[in-house]
Structures are given as structure tokens and as C-alpha cells.
Amino acid sequence: MLVELLEGLHEPNVLEIGCGTGAYTKAVLDLCPTLRLVASDVSTESVALASRELQEHPNLVCETMDACSMSYPDNGFDVVTGYAIVHHTPMLQCLREVFRVLKPGGRILFFEPNLANPQQAFYSALPRPFAMRRLHMSPDERYFGRWKARRCLNAAGFADVSVRPFDFVHPRLSSRLIRLGTRVGLILERIPLVKEIAGSLVMSGTKPA
Ligand SMILES: C[S@@+](CC[C@H](N)C(=O)[O-])C[C@H]1O[C@@H](n2cnc3c(N)ncnc32)[C@H](O)[C@@H]1O
């Protein structure tokens, strides 16, 4: 999906928010080695780890930054992306800030947990201290559904908004079953109603030119 987004852009300037220790950052750089990537996270410790882990990439800068209040100038990035970050933030505030730093015509791509997924709905309903202790959820995590995500993207000013459920492959599926799980998941993603309970949401939109 990211590769499609970057097609036709010469040396695109990409911002990743909530990079953590750099798992998604690495995947992005492996897929698109020529882009210029700024990977940011509110946690200085995570940024230091990501920076050390990915130090061989000359086109990467890692920075500590709160995605809801960034020091980047307006209209600077071709693409803003992130994996499992928006649900850690006040969504509308974060998306407005992302909108601000995007160039007109710039695109976003976020992958987030889906509240309509039964496991995530169950986790969300648990008392937070219990979920933090037993499931390692953090206090700021707030899962959301596709309609809320759509409303926030529209309210932040994005056009061509799409929020699509995808991914039925459970992270704990054994490696022996991944291929089968992926095939079954791709079928489930096409079935109306069933697809609504997929594990993730993919959010995209454009800043009007
Ligand atoms: C679930 S982790 C995902 C990390 C990474 N994207 C990955 O896929 O491995 C969420 C990350 O969001 C970061 N985060 C939470 N609130 C943030 C904010 N307001 N601004 C930037 N990063 C934030 C956390 O520090 C954490 O590293």
C-alpha cells in the first residue's frame, strides 16, 4: 500500500509518527530504500533504540516528537504514515497536526487496531488497571471503529478518505500456519459484514491541493 502511495514521487519526504523501536520503520525502508524518512516517537528511549538498530540507513533521521504537537513546519511532507500510533493519541488532535505538516496533495497511511474485532472489543471493555497489568496495554490506548476514524479524518480536513478493515491473521498464529491463515484471511476480508471484524483498520486520505 505504501509503495503504491509513493509511486511517481521523486525522493519523497516521508514522516513516520510513533515509530517505537523501529519495526515498521525497517519494513518501510526495506520496501522503499530511496525515500527520505523521518521516524519520530514521543519516547526518547524508543527513538534511541530505533536509531541504533537502523543506523546503517543513510536516508533515515530518528527524532523525539509528540505527534499531537510537532515542531515541523507546515506543508513539509509528501506522506505521513504510522503503525499502531493513532489510537495512542487524542485522534482528532493528532490528525489535525498530521494534516498541517503534509504538503497539499500529500497522503496519509495508518494501520490501527479495529474496535469491532471481538478480541479488541473485549480488551477495551476490561478495567484499564487490569488490562495494563495482564495485557500490557498502556493507559493512553483507545481502540476505535472505522466510522469514528472516518469522521475524524473528515473533520481534520482530509479528502478521499478511506477506512478499511483488513487482516485476520492473529499475531500469535504459529509460523507453520501463517500461509494458510493469510489465505483464509484474504477470503474473509472480501465477505461483507465478516470483514468488519478484521483485526486492523487501514486509514488513508489526501490533503486537498
Ligand atoms: C504500539 S507502539 C507502535 C510502535 C511502532 N509503530 C511499531 O509498529 O513497532 C505505539 C508507539 O506510539 C508512541 N506514542 C504514543 N503516544 C505518542 C504521541 N503522542 N506522539 C508520538 N508517539 C507516541 C509510543 O511511544 C509507542 O512507541
Ligand as a Chemical Component Dictionary entry (heavy atoms), coordinates in Angstrom:
data_LIG
# 
_chem_comp.id                   LIG 
_chem_comp.type                 NON-POLYMER 
_chem_comp.pdbx_formal_charge   0 
_chem_comp.three_letter_code    LIG 
# 
loop_
_chem_comp_atom.comp_id 
_chem_comp_atom.atom_id 
_chem_comp_atom.alt_atom_id 
_chem_comp_atom.type_symbol 
_chem_comp_atom.charge 
_chem_comp_atom.model_Cartn_x 
_chem_comp_atom.model_Cartn_y 
_chem_comp_atom.model_Cartn_z 
_chem_comp_atom.pdbx_ordinal 
LIG C1  C1  C 0  2.162 0.182  19.798 1  
LIG S1  S1  S 1  3.605 1.147  19.713 2  
LIG C2  C2  C 0  3.942 1.038  17.967 3  
LIG C3  C3  C 0  5.387 1.245  17.668 4  
LIG C4  C4  C 0  5.783 1.065  16.203 5  
LIG N1  N1  N 0  4.975 1.865  15.309 6  
LIG C5  C5  C 0  5.775 -0.376 15.797 7  
LIG O1  O1  O 0  4.971 -0.739 14.951 8  
LIG O2  O2  O -1 6.573 -1.160 16.320 9  
LIG C6  C6  C 0  2.991 2.792  19.903 10 
LIG C7  C7  C 0  4.069 3.862  19.910 11 
LIG O3  O3  O 0  3.435 5.151  19.898 12 
LIG C8  C8  C 0  4.215 6.007  20.689 13 
LIG N2  N2  N 0  3.382 7.172  21.062 14 
LIG C9  C9  C 0  2.354 7.211  21.948 15 
LIG N3  N3  N 0  1.835 8.449  22.002 16 
LIG C10 C10 C 0  2.551 9.202  21.118 17 
LIG C11 C11 C 0  2.497 10.565 20.711 18 
LIG N4  N4  N 0  1.603 11.422 21.245 19 
LIG N5  N5  N 0  3.376 11.006 19.798 20 
LIG C12 C12 C 0  4.276 10.165 19.248 21 
LIG N6  N6  N 0  4.397 8.858  19.597 22 
LIG C13 C13 C 0  3.533 8.390  20.520 23 
LIG C14 C14 C 0  4.668 5.155  21.854 24 
LIG O4  O4  O 0  5.795 5.719  22.492 25 
LIG C15 C15 C 0  4.964 3.836  21.146 26 
LIG O5  O5  O 0  6.293 3.772  20.724 27 
# 
loop_
_chem_comp_bond.comp_id 
_chem_comp_bond.atom_id_1 
_chem_comp_bond.atom_id_2 
_chem_comp_bond.value_order 
_chem_comp_bond.pdbx_ordinal 
LIG C1  S1  SING 1  
LIG S1  C2  SING 2  
LIG S1  C6  SING 3  
LIG C2  C3  SING 4  
LIG C3  C4  SING 5  
LIG C4  N1  SING 6  
LIG C4  C5  SING 7  
LIG C5  O1  DOUB 8  
LIG C5  O2  SING 9  
LIG C6  C7  SING 10 
LIG C7  O3  SING 11 
LIG C7  C15 SING 12 
LIG O3  C8  SING 13 
LIG C8  N2  SING 14 
LIG C8  C14 SING 15 
LIG N2  C9  SING 16 
LIG N2  C13 SING 17 
LIG C9  N3  DOUB 18 
LIG N3  C10 SING 19 
LIG C10 C11 SING 20 
LIG C10 C13 DOUB 21 
LIG C11 N4  SING 22 
LIG C11 N5  DOUB 23 
LIG N5  C12 SING 24 
LIG C12 N6  DOUB 25 
LIG N6  C13 SING 26 
LIG C14 O4  SING 27 
LIG C14 C15 SING 28 
LIG C15 O5  SING 29 
# 
